[in-house]
Amino acid sequence: MFDRLDRFARTTYLFRCQWFAALALGICVLAVGCGGQKSSDAATIGPNSQPGATQGEASLFTIPRDQLAHLKLFSVGRVNWPVVVRTTGTVDWNNDRTTPAITQIGGPVSRIVAEPGQTVTEGQPLLYVSSPDITNAIATYKKARNREAFNQRIIDRNKDLLQHGVIAQKDFESAVADFNDAKTDVQNSLQALKIFGVTKQQIDVAEQQGVPISPELAVRSPISGLVVQKLVSPGLLLQAGSTVCFLISDISTVWVQGHIFDHDLPSVRVHDAVEETNPSIGTVFRGEVEYVGSALDPATRTTPVRIVTRNPGGVLKKDMFVDAVIHTRTKRNVLVVPVSAVLQDAENKPFVYVQVQPGQFAQRSITTGDQQDGRVEVLSGLKEGEQVVSEGSIFLQFANTYQ
């Protein structure tokens, strides 16, 4: 009995082994059939190994005629591009249009009538100073006027006496000389008042009204512009000719202090056009190179460059950072392709699709440079005259990814 059971178990085991073997053979046949179908599809859009293909062209894509209409080709060529130099810069006031307001006399500040951020015009009072200097100058002027008037009366009297033969000619001439000296003293004292900022009109009005000239002197703005700094406070004792009270700047233009590296220096010249931007400001500011330094900055190993920039609305502030693009007048011959032809691989490296044969395309890595007017410079990876896909390259990239 046990022998019969043992023979039955062996027969059952052999049957199961044969069944699993047949199932595995069927799966293999199915896989081979599917693989043959995929290889047939790859003839339309997929890789085909080509003898002698370079490393960048190991995979070719054959595009059917009815799908070629979705692709647009561009013939790689050379163009003359102006050299563009990119740098950063710091905004500064235009020192050619920035000046300090310095007091002409010494004394304490009595009133301040201007504040930082205020727009002033040329000659507008900024503050007032009470000083004995102006009082002495006014007294000197009045004495000179009195002496002039006195000598004028002497001349009038001596002229009549001379006509009647009462005095000698030399006495009359001496009176005329004294009058001329008095007149010179009036002019000198009046000039001193003008230096202090007192006008002759103010003096005449004060004399007509019979009131003394105010000893309070106005420190006036030397130019029209913006008060960018206030350096005094009420009661501060000012030193004549040395104390800076305010700093006034015409901010319609500013300076941008940039830096140029050695390899860009030969391309940059005075009067080159510049475009400047700040990430926080949605405006493009325009200027031009005014000065290229004659010495290297030892700290940055760059050459300083000064850019005069138009500043509408006073948006650019001192010490603000900007990105500057200098459009030089130097040109160079470069190889270019459309920006739309350049894609990025998984490592974020640029590549293009090149038509190797009619209807067959290969992916090729390139090295890019500057970008202008919708085109990008190709430093390596392409040759002049080659055909690259400028429109529809995304279609090829999709096919390459899911091949």
Helices and strands as residue ranges (DSSP letters): H 2-42, G 55-57, E 60-62, H 65-68, E 72-75, E 77-93, G 95-97, E 98-102, E 107-112, E 119-120, E 125-130, H 132-163, H 169-196, H 200-209, E 216-220, E 225-230, E 237-238, E 244-249, E 253-260, G 262-267, E 273-278, E 281-292, E 303-310, G 312-314, E 321-338, G 339-341, E 343-344, E 350-357, E 360-365, E 367-372, E 375-380, E 387-391, H 393-401
